[in-house]
Amino acid sequence: MDWTWDLSYLYQDFDDPKLQEDLARLPALIEEGRQLLEAGGDPKALLEAAIDHSERLSALFDRLGSMAGLTLEVDAENERAAALLDRLNVIENDASLLSSALTRYVGGLDNLEEIIAGSEKLQTVAFALREMKETAAHTIPAEIEPWILKMTLSGGNAFSQLRDKLDSTHTVPFRGEELPLAAVRGKAYDPDPDVRREAYEAEIAAYAKIELPMSYCLNSIKQEARTLAEARGYASVLDMTLHQSRMDRETLDAMWTACREYLPHFRRYLKAKAALLGHQNGLPFYDLFAPVGESVHVYTVEEARATLLREMGKFTPAMAEFMDHAFANRWIDMFPRAGKAGGAFCSSVHYADRSLVMTNFQGSFSDVSTLAHELGHAWHNRCMAGLPYMLCDEPMPLAETASIFNETMLSHQIRSSCAPEEELNLLENNLMEATQTVVDIYSRFLFEQEVVDTRADHAMTVEELKAAMLRAQDAAYGDGLDPDCRHPYMWACKSHYYSSGYNFYNFPYAFGLLFGKGVFAQWLKQGDAFVPVYCQLLRRCGSDSVAGVAASIGIDVRSADFWRSSLEIIRQDIDRFVQLAEKH
């Protein structure tokens, strides 16, 4: 079977006349929206027309942007895709100006609630309209916004694209071969300890060739973030991100408070794993993902598929049917190759009710779990099918709910029926992912906060960035990691730091893990009756604040006790892991 994804439902290729026709329609459609707002008139009629126009424009950008962006993710040197993306970025600035104009218009309506109450169409998107009114206070002044947006094309957007090109085209010498960086990083899961160590050493050495341009990319993007936060009237970049995330400081502080309290337990796990692998001074970074236990199985894609369908179908047969459809219809780009980006993600194509999953599958259980994770995103997208675009853009913290739920479900189902000798291995996989999502994410949060703060004074050198990363790892991992074998280049290999439009692309993962576990606990209590409740929760994620969505199923995310209850589930797994490790 062809394990690359199929984009032909978007366009046949970059010469497709339909693509050229759609691209030509965009500027005219944007001008139509501008004239609509300038014409004024009855606010109710204007808003109803603006909502319809926004849907048409969003669907067109969705189709064209997916064709360009998804092609580049797996073929970084595709010049036609790059050219299309560059053209879309320019046009998207005009669309952003139109969106800001609509936001300012809504912000100026003193009787918005009265207008909404008088229109069934507007009631459907009431949350989005109310959010516009609130966001109006943070729009850039109209007279300078076009120039700022144009500057981002040669600023943050350009540096973000450069970083992705550096990462996806960089090769690493390893055992006589030149391998893609993503493939060498994937060796961290290899059962051979020599392979893991040599791959780590090769990876670290290889960053010397790209560290300088990577540092320029990072510094420039974070300086732009500071500038934009100030222009929009936010006290800090973090405050801007929290507002974009529909989340408040009280929630973030409650989560980090609980996480810091539980760091010693994660360190117990890391030291127990280190002892199993014969290390005495904490776990070397290259063994963070080392398999342990009696069963180290290398999965084929078909075995991974069968496992997911069997285990996820126990939640609801509809989930298994949906996943099978994704495998059968080439929604997944499976294997690493030259020119393909590292990591994994899921991208929604909302107008077509499809989701595209990219992964770099090499056969570990972690790779199977990654497929469950990304297909969880796809299921979330399916639950939002048919909603207006305005209501299907869930904030990042909630975007991880379904993916973490799936990971937790997979681990729970497999562990419940495994042989005793396999339990250590399954626990390890579960805790390895949890450690990355709590401990490593906390280190990334600390690192990014230092970079953003320091950038107010100067651009950080490569050596400063490496030192900041090691400080962050020390604060998060403590004595769980070998102090002589950490990863000073984590800032270079994680694309999340380089998003021009989203900063602190880290804490949502910790939120997602712990919130997802809290939601999963509800399913354990309620069983089949919770399935429709869960699907409705996912559908609501773009239509309420983070706290509001959580409260809909009785969860108070502003309370550290909720986060402690989720972390307690992980602590119990750590206790069991340590117990089994001591027996070994």
C-alpha positions as CSV (number, residue, x, y, z in Angstrom):
1,M,0.0,0.0,0.0
2,D,1.1,3.6,-0.7
3,W,1.8,5.1,2.8
4,T,2.0,8.7,1.6
5,W,-1.0,10.8,1.9
6,D,-3.3,11.6,-1.0
7,L,-4.0,15.3,-1.6
8,S,-5.7,14.9,-5.0
9,Y,-9.1,15.7,-3.5
10,L,-7.7,19.2,-3.0
11,Y,-6.2,19.6,-6.5
12,Q,-4.7,17.2,-9.0
13,D,-1.4,19.1,-8.9
14,F,-0.1,22.7,-8.9
15,D,-1.1,23.1,-12.6
16,D,-4.7,22.2,-11.9
17,P,-6.8,24.9,-13.5
18,K,-9.1,24.8,-10.4
19,L,-6.2,25.8,-8.2
20,Q,-5.4,28.8,-10.4
21,E,-9.1,29.7,-10.5
22,D,-9.4,29.5,-6.7
23,L,-6.2,31.5,-6.2
24,A,-7.5,34.3,-8.5
25,R,-10.8,34.4,-6.6
26,L,-9.2,35.2,-3.2
27,P,-8.4,38.9,-3.7
28,A,-11.8,39.5,-5.3
29,L,-13.5,37.8,-2.4
30,I,-11.5,39.8,0.2
31,E,-12.5,43.0,-1.7
32,E,-16.1,42.0,-1.6
33,G,-15.9,41.7,2.2
34,R,-14.2,45.1,2.5
35,Q,-16.9,46.8,0.5
36,L,-19.6,45.0,2.6
37,L,-18.2,46.6,5.7
38,E,-17.7,50.0,4.2
39,A,-21.3,50.1,2.9
40,G,-22.6,49.9,6.4
41,G,-26.4,49.8,6.9
42,D,-28.5,47.7,9.3
43,P,-26.0,46.0,11.7
44,K,-28.0,42.7,11.8
45,A,-28.1,42.3,8.0
46,L,-24.5,43.4,7.8
47,L,-23.3,40.8,10.4
48,E,-25.4,38.0,8.8
49,A,-23.8,38.8,5.4
50,A,-20.3,39.0,7.0
51,I,-20.7,35.6,8.6
52,D,-21.7,34.0,5.2
53,H,-18.7,35.8,3.5
54,S,-16.3,34.6,6.2
55,E,-17.3,31.0,5.7
56,R,-16.7,31.2,1.9
57,L,-13.3,32.9,2.4
58,S,-12.2,30.5,5.2
59,A,-13.1,27.4,3.0
60,L,-11.0,28.8,0.1
61,F,-8.0,29.5,2.3
62,D,-8.4,26.0,3.9
63,R,-8.2,24.3,0.5
64,L,-5.4,26.3,-1.0
65,G,-3.4,26.5,2.2
66,S,-3.7,22.7,2.8
67,M,-2.4,22.0,-0.7
68,A,0.7,24.2,-0.2
69,G,1.5,23.5,3.5
70,L,0.9,19.8,3.5
71,T,3.0,19.3,0.4
72,L,5.9,21.2,1.9
73,E,5.7,19.2,5.1
74,V,6.7,16.1,3.2
75,D,8.6,17.7,0.4
76,A,10.5,20.7,1.7
77,E,12.2,21.5,-1.6
78,N,9.0,21.6,-3.7
79,E,9.3,25.0,-5.3
80,R,5.7,25.1,-6.7
81,A,4.3,24.6,-3.2
82,A,6.7,27.1,-1.7
83,A,5.6,29.7,-4.3
84,L,1.9,29.1,-3.6
85,L,2.5,29.4,0.1
86,D,4.4,32.7,-0.4
87,R,1.5,34.0,-2.5
88,L,-1.1,32.9,0.1
89,N,0.9,34.6,2.9
90,V,0.7,37.9,1.0
91,I,-3.0,37.5,0.3
92,E,-3.7,36.4,3.9
93,N,-2.4,39.7,5.1
94,D,-5.3,41.4,3.3
95,A,-7.7,38.8,4.8
96,S,-6.2,39.6,8.3
97,L,-7.0,43.3,7.7
98,L,-10.5,42.4,6.8
99,S,-10.9,40.2,9.9
100,S,-9.5,43.1,12.0
101,A,-12.0,45.5,10.4
102,L,-14.9,43.2,11.3
103,T,-13.6,42.8,14.8
104,R,-13.4,46.6,15.2
105,Y,-16.9,46.9,13.8
106,V,-18.3,44.4,16.3
107,G,-16.4,46.0,19.1
108,G,-18.1,49.3,18.4
109,L,-21.6,47.9,18.6
110,D,-23.2,48.9,22.0
111,N,-26.2,46.7,21.4
112,L,-24.5,43.5,20.2
113,E,-26.6,41.3,22.5
114,E,-29.8,42.8,21.2
115,I,-28.7,42.2,17.6
116,I,-27.7,38.6,18.3
117,A,-31.1,37.9,20.0
118,G,-32.9,39.1,16.9
119,S,-31.1,36.7,14.5
120,E,-31.1,32.9,14.5
121,K,-28.0,32.9,12.2
122,L,-26.1,35.2,14.6
123,Q,-27.2,33.1,17.6
124,T,-25.4,30.2,16.0
125,V,-22.0,32.1,16.2
126,A,-22.8,34.2,19.3
127,F,-19.7,33.0,21.1
128,A,-17.4,34.1,18.2
129,L,-19.1,37.5,18.0
130,R,-18.8,38.1,21.8
131,E,-15.1,37.1,21.5
132,M,-14.6,39.6,18.7
133,K,-16.0,42.4,20.9
134,E,-13.6,41.5,23.6
135,T,-10.7,41.2,21.2
136,A,-11.4,44.5,19.6
137,A,-9.4,46.2,22.5
138,H,-6.3,44.3,21.3
139,T,-6.4,45.0,17.6
140,I,-3.5,46.9,16.1
141,P,-4.4,50.5,15.1
142,A,-5.9,50.4,11.6
143,E,-3.5,52.9,10.2
144,I,-0.4,50.8,11.0
145,E,-1.7,47.3,10.8
146,P,-1.1,46.8,7.1
147,W,2.6,47.7,7.5
148,I,3.1,45.4,10.5
149,L,1.5,42.5,8.7
150,K,3.6,43.1,5.6
151,M,6.8,43.2,7.8
152,T,5.9,39.8,9.3
153,L,6.2,38.2,5.8
154,S,9.9,39.1,5.8
155,G,10.2,38.7,9.6
156,G,8.6,35.9,11.6
157,N,7.0,34.0,8.8
158,A,10.2,34.0,6.8
159,F,12.3,32.9,9.7
160,S,9.8,30.1,10.5
161,Q,9.9,28.8,7.0
162,L,13.7,29.0,7.0
163,R,13.9,27.0,10.2
164,D,11.6,24.3,8.8
165,K,13.7,24.1,5.6
166,L,16.9,23.8,7.7
167,D,15.4,21.0,9.8
168,S,13.8,19.0,7.0
169,T,16.8,19.1,4.6
170,H,19.6,18.6,7.2
171,T,21.3,15.2,7.0
172,V,23.4,13.5,9.7
173,P,26.3,11.1,9.1
174,F,25.5,7.9,11.0
175,R,27.4,4.6,10.6
176,G,28.5,5.4,7.0
177,E,25.2,6.8,5.8
178,E,23.7,10.3,5.5
179,L,20.3,10.1,7.2
180,P,17.6,12.7,7.6
181,L,17.7,14.4,11.0
182,A,14.3,13.0,11.9
183,A,15.5,9.4,11.2
184,V,18.5,9.8,13.4
185,R,16.4,11.2,16.2
186,G,14.1,8.2,15.8
187,K,17.0,5.9,16.7
188,A,16.4,7.1,20.3
189,Y,13.8,4.3,20.5
190,D,16.2,1.6,19.2
191,P,16.6,-1.5,21.5
192,D,20.4,-1.4,20.9
193,P,22.0,0.9,23.5
194,D,25.0,1.5,21.2
195,V,22.7,2.7,18.4
196,R,20.9,5.1,20.8
197,R,24.1,6.6,22.2
198,E,25.8,6.9,18.8
199,A,22.7,8.5,17.2
200,Y,22.5,11.0,20.1
201,E,26.2,11.9,19.7
202,A,25.8,12.2,15.9
203,E,22.7,14.4,16.3
204,I,24.4,16.7,18.8
205,A,27.5,17.1,16.6
206,A,25.3,17.7,13.5
207,Y,23.6,20.8,15.0
208,A,26.9,22.7,14.7
209,K,26.2,23.2,11.0
210,I,22.8,24.8,11.5
211,E,23.0,26.3,15.0
212,L,23.8,29.9,13.9
213,P,20.9,30.3,11.5
214,M,18.6,28.5,13.9
215,S,19.5,31.0,16.6
216,Y,18.8,33.9,14.3
217,C,15.4,32.4,13.5
218,L,14.5,32.0,17.1
219,N,15.7,35.4,18.3
220,S,13.9,37.2,15.4
221,I,10.6,35.3,16.0
222,K,10.6,36.1,19.7
223,Q,11.5,39.7,19.2
224,E,8.6,40.0,16.7
225,A,6.3,38.4,19.4
226,R,7.3,41.0,21.9
227,T,6.6,43.8,19.4
228,L,3.2,42.4,18.5
229,A,2.2,41.9,22.1
230,E,3.0,45.5,22.8
231,A,1.3,46.8,19.7
232,R,-1.9,44.9,20.7
233,G,-1.9,46.2,24.2
234,Y,-0.9,43.0,26.1
235,A,1.3,43.2,29.2
236,S,3.5,40.3,27.9
237,V,3.8,37.7,25.2
238,L,2.5,35.1,27.7
239,D,-0.6,37.2,28.4
240,M,-1.2,37.5,24.6
241,T,-0.9,33.7,24.3
242,L,-3.2,33.0,27.2
243,H,-5.8,35.3,25.7
244,Q,-5.5,33.5,22.3
245,S,-5.8,30.2,24.2
246,R,-9.0,31.4,26.0
247,M,-7.3,30.5,29.2
248,D,-6.4,32.6,32.3
249,R,-3.4,32.9,34.5
250,E,-5.2,31.3,37.4
251,T,-5.6,28.1,35.4
252,L,-2.0,28.1,34.2
253,D,-0.7,28.8,37.7
254,A,-2.8,26.1,39.2
255,M,-1.5,23.5,36.7
256,W,2.2,24.4,37.1
257,T,1.8,24.5,40.9
258,A,0.6,20.9,40.9
259,C,3.2,19.8,38.3
260,R,6.1,21.2,40.3
261,E,4.8,19.3,43.4
262,Y,4.9,16.1,41.4
263,L,8.4,16.5,39.8
264,P,10.1,14.4,42.5
265,H,7.9,11.5,41.5
266,F,8.9,11.8,37.8
267,R,12.5,11.9,39.0
268,R,12.0,8.6,40.9
269,Y,10.8,7.1,37.6
270,L,13.8,8.4,35.7
271,K,16.3,7.1,38.3
272,A,14.5,3.7,38.4
273,K,14.8,3.5,34.6
274,A,18.5,4.5,34.8
275,A,19.2,1.7,37.2
276,L,17.5,-0.8,35.0
277,L,19.8,0.3,32.1
278,G,22.9,0.2,34.2
279,H,23.4,3.9,34.9
280,Q,24.3,5.3,38.3
281,N,24.2,9.1,37.9
282,G,20.7,9.6,36.6
283,L,19.4,8.8,33.1
284,P,21.5,10.0,30.1
285,F,19.4,12.0,27.6
286,Y,19.9,9.4,24.9
287,D,18.2,6.7,27.0
288,L,15.0,8.8,27.8
289,F,13.2,6.8,25.1
290,A,15.1,3.5,25.6
291,P,12.7,0.5,25.6
292,V,12.7,-1.6,28.8
293,G,10.9,-4.7,29.9
294,E,10.5,-8.2,28.5
295,S,8.5,-7.4,25.4
296,V,10.2,-5.1,22.9
297,H,8.1,-5.5,19.8
298,V,8.7,-3.8,16.5
299,Y,5.3,-3.2,14.9
300,T,4.6,-3.3,11.2
301,V,2.1,-0.7,10.0
302,E,-0.6,-3.4,9.6
303,E,0.0,-4.6,13.2
304,A,-0.3,-1.0,14.4
305,R,-3.5,-0.6,12.5
306,A,-5.0,-3.8,13.8
307,T,-4.0,-2.9,17.4
308,L,-5.6,0.6,17.1
309,L,-8.8,-0.8,15.6
310,R,-9.2,-3.5,18.2
311,E,-8.4,-1.4,21.3
312,M,-10.0,1.9,20.3
313,G,-13.1,0.1,19.1
314,K,-13.7,-0.8,22.7
315,F,-14.5,2.8,23.4
316,T,-17.0,3.0,20.5
317,P,-17.1,1.0,17.3
318,A,-17.5,4.3,15.5
319,M,-13.9,5.2,16.5
320,A,-12.5,2.0,15.0
321,E,-14.5,2.5,11.8
322,F,-13.2,6.1,11.5
323,M,-9.6,5.0,12.0
324,D,-9.9,2.2,9.5
325,H,-11.2,4.7,7.0
326,A,-8.2,7.0,7.6
327,F,-5.8,4.1,6.9
328,A,-7.6,2.9,3.9
329,N,-8.0,6.2,2.2
330,R,-4.5,7.5,2.5
331,W,-5.0,10.2,5.2
332,I,-1.7,9.2,6.7
333,D,1.9,10.0,5.5
334,M,3.7,7.3,7.4
335,F,7.5,6.9,7.1
336,P,10.5,9.3,7.4
337,R,12.3,10.3,4.2
338,A,14.6,13.0,2.8
339,G,12.8,16.3,2.6
340,K,10.1,15.4,5.1
341,A,9.7,17.2,8.4
342,G,10.4,15.5,11.7
343,G,7.8,14.8,14.4
344,A,4.1,14.2,13.8
345,F,0.9,16.3,13.5
346,C,-2.7,16.2,12.3
347,S,-4.1,18.9,10.0
348,S,-7.8,19.4,9.5
349,V,-9.3,20.2,6.1
350,H,-12.6,21.3,7.5
351,Y,-14.5,22.1,4.3
352,A,-13.9,18.5,3.1
353,D,-14.4,16.8,6.5
354,R,-11.0,15.2,6.3
355,S,-7.9,15.1,8.4
356,L,-4.3,14.5,7.3
357,V,-1.9,12.8,9.6
358,M,1.9,13.0,9.3
359,T,4.1,10.7,11.3
360,N,7.6,9.2,11.1
361,F,6.7,5.6,11.9
362,Q,9.6,3.3,12.7
363,G,7.8,0.5,14.6
364,S,8.1,1.3,18.3
365,F,5.1,1.2,20.6
366,S,5.6,4.9,21.0
367,D,5.0,5.2,17.2
368,V,1.7,3.3,17.6
369,S,0.8,5.6,20.5
370,T,1.6,8.6,18.2
371,L,-0.8,7.3,15.6
372,A,-3.5,7.0,18.3
373,H,-2.6,10.5,19.4
374,E,-2.9,12.1,15.9
375,L,-6.0,10.1,15.0
376,G,-7.5,11.4,18.2
377,H,-7.0,14.9,16.7
378,A,-8.7,13.6,13.6
379,W,-11.6,12.3,15.6
380,H,-11.9,15.7,17.3
381,N,-12.1,17.2,13.9
382,R,-14.8,14.8,12.9
383,C,-16.8,15.7,16.0
384,M,-16.7,19.4,14.8
385,A,-17.9,18.5,11.2
386,G,-20.5,20.9,9.9
387,L,-19.7,23.7,12.4
388,P,-19.0,27.2,11.1
389,Y,-15.3,27.9,10.7
390,M,-15.7,30.5,13.5
391,L,-16.6,27.7,15.9
392,C,-14.2,24.9,14.9
393,D,-10.9,26.6,15.8
394,E,-10.4,25.2,19.3
395,P,-7.7,26.8,21.5
396,M,-4.5,24.9,21.9
397,P,-5.0,23.6,25.5
398,L,-8.3,22.0,24.4
399,A,-6.9,20.9,21.1
400,E,-5.0,18.1,22.9
401,T,-8.0,16.6,24.7
402,A,-8.9,13.9,22.2
403,S,-5.3,13.0,21.3
404,I,-4.4,12.5,25.0
405,F,-7.6,10.7,25.6
406,N,-6.7,8.2,22.8
407,E,-3.2,7.7,24.2
408,T,-4.6,7.0,27.6
409,M,-7.3,4.7,26.3
410,L,-4.7,2.7,24.2
411,S,-2.4,2.2,27.2
412,H,-5.3,1.4,29.5
413,Q,-6.8,-1.2,27.2
414,I,-3.5,-3.0,26.4
415,R,-2.3,-3.0,30.0
416,S,-5.6,-4.5,31.2
417,S,-5.1,-7.6,29.2
418,C,-1.3,-8.0,29.0
419,A,0.8,-10.7,30.5
420,P,2.6,-9.9,33.7
421,E,6.0,-9.9,32.0
422,E,4.8,-7.2,29.6
423,E,3.6,-4.8,32.2
424,L,6.9,-3.1,32.8
425,N,7.3,-2.4,29.1
426,L,3.8,-0.9,28.8
427,L,4.2,1.1,32.0
428,E,7.5,2.4,30.6
429,N,5.9,3.6,27.4
430,N,3.1,5.3,29.3
431,L,5.5,7.0,31.7
432,M,7.9,8.0,29.0
433,E,5.2,9.9,27.2
434,A,3.9,11.5,30.4
435,T,7.4,12.6,31.4
436,Q,7.8,14.3,28.1
437,T,4.5,16.0,28.3
438,V,4.9,17.2,31.9
439,V,8.6,17.4,32.7
440,D,10.1,18.2,29.3
441,I,7.2,20.6,28.5
442,Y,7.8,22.4,31.8
443,S,11.5,22.8,30.8
444,R,10.4,24.2,27.4
445,F,8.1,26.6,29.1
446,L,10.9,27.8,31.4
447,F,13.3,28.1,28.4
448,E,10.9,30.1,26.2
449,Q,10.1,32.4,29.1
450,E,13.8,33.2,29.6
451,V,14.3,33.7,25.8
452,V,11.3,36.1,25.6
453,D,12.5,38.1,28.7
454,T,16.1,38.2,27.6
455,R,15.2,39.3,24.1
456,A,14.1,42.6,25.6
457,D,17.8,43.3,26.1
458,H,19.7,41.5,23.4
459,A,19.7,38.6,20.9
460,M,20.9,35.5,22.6
461,T,24.0,33.8,21.2
462,V,24.1,30.1,20.5
463,E,26.0,29.5,23.7
464,E,23.5,31.5,25.7
465,L,20.6,29.5,24.2
466,K,22.4,26.2,25.0
467,A,23.0,27.4,28.6
468,A,19.4,28.5,29.0
469,M,18.2,25.1,27.8
470,L,20.4,23.2,30.2
471,R,19.2,25.4,33.1
472,A,15.6,24.7,32.1
473,Q,16.3,21.0,31.9
474,D,18.0,21.1,35.3
475,A,15.0,22.8,36.9
476,A,12.5,20.3,35.4
477,Y,14.4,17.0,35.4
478,G,16.7,17.6,38.4
479,D,18.7,14.6,39.4
480,G,16.6,12.3,37.2
481,L,18.8,13.2,34.3
482,D,22.6,12.6,34.1
483,P,24.0,16.2,34.4
484,D,26.8,15.3,32.0
485,C,24.5,14.0,29.3
486,R,21.6,16.3,28.6
487,H,20.4,18.0,25.3
488,P,21.6,21.6,24.9
489,Y,20.1,21.8,21.4
490,M,16.5,21.0,22.2
491,W,15.7,24.6,21.2
492,A,16.9,23.9,17.7
493,C,15.1,20.6,17.1
494,K,11.6,21.5,18.4
495,S,9.6,23.4,15.7
496,H,7.2,24.6,18.4
497,Y,9.5,27.5,19.3
498,Y,9.4,28.8,15.8
499,S,5.7,29.4,15.2
500,S,5.3,33.0,14.1
501,G,1.7,33.1,15.0
502,Y,1.7,31.2,18.3
503,N,4.1,31.5,21.2
504,F,4.5,29.3,24.3
505,Y,3.5,26.3,22.1
506,N,4.3,24.1,25.1
507,F,2.0,24.4,28.2
508,P,-1.1,23.3,26.1
509,Y,0.5,19.9,25.9
510,A,0.8,19.5,29.7
511,F,-2.8,20.9,30.0
512,G,-3.9,18.4,27.3
513,L,-2.3,15.4,29.0
514,L,-3.7,16.1,32.5
515,F,-7.1,17.3,31.2
516,G,-7.4,14.3,28.9
517,K,-6.6,12.0,31.8
518,G,-9.3,13.8,33.9
519,V,-11.8,13.3,31.0
520,F,-10.7,9.6,30.7
521,A,-11.4,9.2,34.4
522,Q,-15.0,10.3,33.7
523,W,-15.4,7.6,31.1
524,L,-14.1,5.0,33.5
525,K,-16.8,6.0,36.0
526,Q,-19.7,6.4,33.5
527,G,-18.9,3.8,30.7
528,D,-20.9,3.9,27.5
529,A,-23.1,6.7,28.7
530,F,-20.1,9.0,28.6
531,V,-19.5,8.5,24.9
532,P,-22.0,11.0,23.6
533,V,-21.1,13.4,26.4
534,Y,-17.4,13.1,25.3
535,C,-18.2,13.8,21.7
536,Q,-20.3,16.8,22.6
537,L,-17.4,18.1,24.8
538,L,-15.1,17.9,21.7
539,R,-17.7,19.6,19.5
540,R,-17.9,22.5,22.1
541,C,-14.2,23.2,22.3
542,G,-14.3,26.0,19.8
543,S,-17.4,27.6,21.3
544,D,-16.4,28.4,24.9
545,S,-13.5,29.3,27.1
546,V,-11.2,26.6,28.5
547,A,-12.8,27.0,31.9
548,G,-16.3,26.9,30.4
549,V,-15.7,23.7,28.4
550,A,-14.2,22.0,31.4
551,A,-17.1,23.1,33.7
552,S,-19.5,21.5,31.3
553,I,-18.5,18.1,32.6
554,G,-17.9,19.2,36.2
555,I,-14.1,20.0,36.1
556,D,-12.7,23.1,37.7
557,V,-9.4,23.8,36.0
558,R,-8.6,26.8,38.2
559,S,-8.2,24.5,41.1
560,A,-4.8,22.9,41.7
561,D,-6.7,19.9,43.2
562,F,-8.0,18.9,39.8
563,W,-4.5,18.8,38.4
564,R,-3.2,16.9,41.4
565,S,-5.9,14.3,40.9
566,S,-4.7,13.8,37.3
567,L,-1.1,13.7,38.4
568,E,-2.0,11.2,41.1
569,I,-3.0,8.7,38.3
570,I,0.5,9.1,36.9
571,R,2.1,8.8,40.4
572,Q,0.4,5.4,40.9
573,D,1.9,4.2,37.6
574,I,5.3,5.4,38.8
575,D,5.0,3.5,42.1
576,R,4.2,0.4,40.1
577,F,7.0,0.9,37.7
578,V,9.5,1.4,40.5
579,Q,8.3,-1.7,42.2
580,L,8.7,-3.8,39.1
581,A,12.1,-2.2,38.3
582,E,13.4,-3.1,41.8
583,K,12.4,-6.8,41.2
584,H,14.3,-6.7,37.9
